[in-house]
Amino acid sequence: MKEQKNPKKQMIVFYTVVILLIAVLNLVVFPSITRPKTTEVNYAAFLKMVDDGQVTKVNIDRTNMKITFVAKGRVPAVGSSATSAASSASGILSPVAPIEDKNAEHTYVTGVMPDEKLTERLLKKGNIQFTADIPQATSPLMTVVVDLIIPFALMFFAGWIFLRWMQKKVGGPGSMAFGKSNAKIYVEAQTGKTFKDVAGEDEAKEALVEIVDFLHNPQKYAEIGATLPKGALLVGPPGTGKTLLAQAVAGEARVPFFSISGSEFVEMFVGMGAAKVRDLFKQAQQKAPCIVFIDEIDTIGKSRDNSLSTNDEREQTLNQLLTEMDGFDSRKGVVILAATNRPESLDKALLRPGRFDRRIPVELPDLKGREAILKVHAKDIKIGPDVDYNAIARATAGASGAELANIINEAALRAVKCGRKSVIQEDMEESVETVIAGYQRKGAVIPPKEKKIIAYHETGHALVAAMQKGTAPVTKITIIPRTSGALGYTMQVDEGEKTLMSKTDCLETITTLCGGRAAEELVFGDSTSGASNDIEKATKLTRAMITRFGMSDDFGMVAMETVQDKYLSGNTSLTCSPDTAAKIDADVQRIIKQQHDKASHILKENLPKLHEIAKYLLEKESITGDEFMKILKQEPEKLKDSGEEIGLLQDETDNNEKN
């Protein structure tokens, strides 16, 4: 690696050049610019101009042995040998060319001669203002202070102001802190976090307990010859508590905690990132035992390939990090924790044993974990006795710890908005819907015909789900639009936690997703754009069944798709030939068509219930799962045949539009 220049030496050279430049400007350039323009004449010409009445002001400077005077008109031509000899003796130049303007005033300079009658001659004229500078004994120290120290002090002050401005303008507070790590250092009293503050991640906490125990009792491990793992990599989706876990480890171990983001190593100067890494590890070894936490390490730890320059700034920083992790002694008690959402993008050299020895998954919490997280975040909230944490946990499958904390906060805000002193179950349920689908759009105006289509669409989902054995129970149906863009939705909540999906479960889910479009086609004989989200979900699930789950009769147990960015976007890419991709598309279409036909068949068999539930939903706008099941199980009302019923509904819609 090319050796980088010392930035401190560069700054010393910079300041030296600036000082020399300012000295030249102050001593040579500025005086020549600011000095008034004068003409040098001999002493005889000065006396002649005094006698002719041209002189108006005279200043006799005996310290510098010169006379400065202001006169009107041109300089007279003086040719006497005595005067010329006098001027030569005093070092004064000969007169300049005549000045034509007789009334113009000009400043002239001549030398001081031993002329005792000069004062008497000036007084006789009467209209000449003349002064004399009295020689003063100036202290050499004062001269140095005034001429050198004060100007340079002002210069350094101006330079400091400029550097502060550059820090804010260009790179933030640490942009000019060359090679200094700006890691935040916490101690136990500042973090205030322990494992009690972390819920839903029991496996991750168990993996970190050993590190805490080593920092508490290093001798116990040294006796048997064991060494502390140098690093542990926390991997998981956003919001699962990776940073919180690192702070809890520091709090439990009661040691200093260095926290820095990977992006903070990226600097505007080449080599500064590597210098910051060196400084960070130097500080850590001075404060050992301690914990160093690097958040979003993928910023500097991305895999190296041939497309990058060998002198790339990010690669230099990564190489320095690898070197530092090899260089420090783990027996001193320095532990490196890092977190990332993209483990697949990290360099292999960073993940090998001896650097990050442990990879700790921090996954989305299960049902028990979600319930525990809700209770942790509800500690400081006034919760009513009717709140069922288990019901909320079941309704939030797939939610992260950060989302669950947001749900608790939204429930508290809603309770205040409604004028209550504590949070009730209704607040919790509404906050779940707010986080998932957005706030209610109570002011949205939907035409009666479209509102009826939405009601039949959502009823179709619910009815198809209820008529299948393996689907989750319906807990709520609503046609109130939400800010996320949903015009209505059907909520299903499993009684327990499901970690696996069978082929039957997948097919029944696809059938339920097809229920909304099937209801539109059955009742109104047309289809709308309201099923776009259902189509997207059904297509994605069907394609996963074929390409990743091995649930296709035509392809069997063959993986033809890979997942990229598992914890972020979850995008997939096909790893098969174009011919196979075409067959996959045909298989996807076939499966979805079969499940769509199945949904249509279920709705045709239960058409009276479809009308009854849709009519009730139009009146109430939102119904619970219990209300839905009550209507579904009771004896059907005496309704006309389906064709006549549809005609009446259409006539009613037309009349509403006319009104």
Buried (B, 14 or more C-beta within 10 A) or exposed (E): EEEBEEBEEEEEEEEEEEEEEBBEEBEEEEEEEEEEEBBBBBBBBBBBBBEEBBBBBBBBBEEEEBBBBBBBBBBBEBEEEEBBEBBEEBEBEEBBEEBEEEEEEBBBBBBBBEBEEBEEEBEEBEEBEBEEEEEEEEEEEEEEEEEEEEEBEEBEEEEEEEEEEEBEEEBEEBBBBBBBBBBEBBBBEBBEBBBEBBBBBBEBBEBBEBBBBBBEEBEEBEEEEEEBBBBBBBBBBEBBBBBBBBBBBBBBBBBBBBBBBBEBBBBEBBBBBBBBBBBBBEBBBEBBBBBBBBBBBBBBBBBBEEEEEEEEBBBBBBBBBBBBBEEBEBBEBBBBBBBBBBBEEBBEBBBEEEBBBBEBBBBBBBBBBBBBBBBBBBEEBEBBEEBEBEBBBBBBBEBBBBBBBBBBBBBBBBBEEEEBEBBBBBBBBBBBBBBBBBEBBEEEEBEBBEBBBBBBBBBBBBBBBBBBEEBBBBBBBBBBBBEEEBBBBBBBBBEEEEEEBEEEBBBBBBBBBBBBBBBBBBBBEEEBEBBEBBBEBBBEBBBBBBBBBBBBEEBEEEEBBEEEEBBEEEEBEBEBEEEBBEBBEEBBEEBBEBBBEBBBBBBEEBBBBBBBBBBBBBEEEBBBBEBBBEBBEEEEEEBEEBEEBBEEBBEEBEEEEEE
